[in-house]
Amino acid sequence: PEAHKGVTRMKNSLDKRTKWCYCIGATGRDAAYALVSMYLLTYVQYTMKLTVAQFGVISAAIVVCLIWDAVNDALMGIIIENTHFKSGKFKPWIIVGAVLNALVIVALFTLRPQGWGFVAFFATGYLLWGMTYTMNDIAYWGMLPSLSSDPKERDTLVTLMSVFICVGQFAVAGIVPTVVAGNAIQAYRVTALIVALAFIAFQTLVVLGVREAPRRDDAEKVTLRKMFTIFMRNDQLVPIGIASLLYQEHVPGLSIVLAGYGSVLLHSGADAYIVVSVGSFVTGVVFTLLGIRYRQYKALHRPFSPDAADKASSQSLSDDQ
């Protein structure tokens, strides 16, 4: 009966205030991510005088940071899962990650050491950007399953959130190329400041407006060793984990390639780049709607449980025997 009451309470906890504050909050964070992933290298290419060797080291640093980011996601998930703050499990990391990431974004588009000094600064800044964004990202998405246990409500949240994600990304993708003509250094600096402030503002809306479910004090503590053991013993998790790692490396890399392609389009005029941005926006919306239609978000309907995964792995082993 007590467990049933807990489930009922979670289902009824998703009020309109929580729903809209959580979904609208995605606008600023995805705008900030789009600014760095799409335009940071363009900013470096066209405003910094670097040698081929220096660009090569920067590229290698990005690859290393992406590999570390895949590992850092798991570590951050464990840290958040074991968090015991009075304000909740997720909210402290959401706002701290947003503020720190905003500061790093402003620094990346403002500070301009020269030569190898800039290479060292960029590598450090890019690493910090990935780590601070992970603080916010893991906490923000981790909050979603705790808001409701109803699959339909989660589908509604994902659908509505996808709209605001597209708004944030398109705002940056479409507006930035039109404002950087002329004094690009100053334009990028002002844009970074505006986007960083928007990031903090939208995530503050999440922290103040979302009603986070109370933390279970009797929840089992998650460790890296236990997570790795469960992962290796479950034959279904292994390919999913490998695919996730490849996805982690592929998508940012593709964004970097597209950013370079976009910088070439800029020579043909901002209008050409806007056409490409609109195409990307439409494609993203269509993909999102198709994914929801065919229930590609089934993982959201079944919150991950280490015990459940361990039992599934044990059952699979016994069946094989």
GITA-V52282 format. One line per field, one symbol per residue. ss: DSSP state (a for helix, b for strand, c for the rest). phi: phi as a letter, one per 40 degrees, with the letter a starting at -180 (. if undefined). A space follows every 10 residues. Layout:
ss: ???
phi: ???
This chain:
ss: caaaaaaaaa aacccaaaaa aaaacaaaaa aaaaaaaaaa aaaaaaaccc caaaaaaaaa aaaaaaaaaa aaaaaaaaaa accccccccc aaaaaaaaaa aaaaaaaacc cccccaaaaa aaaaaaaaaa aaaaaaaaaa aaaaaaaccc aaaaaaaaaa aaaaaaaaaa aaaaaaaaac cccaaaaaaa aaaaaaaaaa aaaaaaaaac cccccccccc cccaaaaaaa aaacaaaaaa aaaaaaaaaa aaaaaaaaaa aaaaaaccca aaaaaaaaaa aaaaaaaaaa aaaccccaaa accccaaaaa aaaaaaaaaa c
phi: .ccccccccc ccccccccdc ccccdccccc ccccccccbc ccdccbbbcb cccccccccc cccccccccc ccdccccccc cccbbcchcb ddcccccccc cccccccccb cbcbgcccdc cccccccccc ccccdccccc cccdcccabc dccccccccc cccccccccc dccccdccbc cgcccccccc ccccccccdc ccccdccccc cccdcccccc ccbccccccc cccbcccccc cccccccccc cccccccccc cccccccchc ccccdccccc cccccccccc cccbfcbccc cbdcbdcccc cccccccccc c
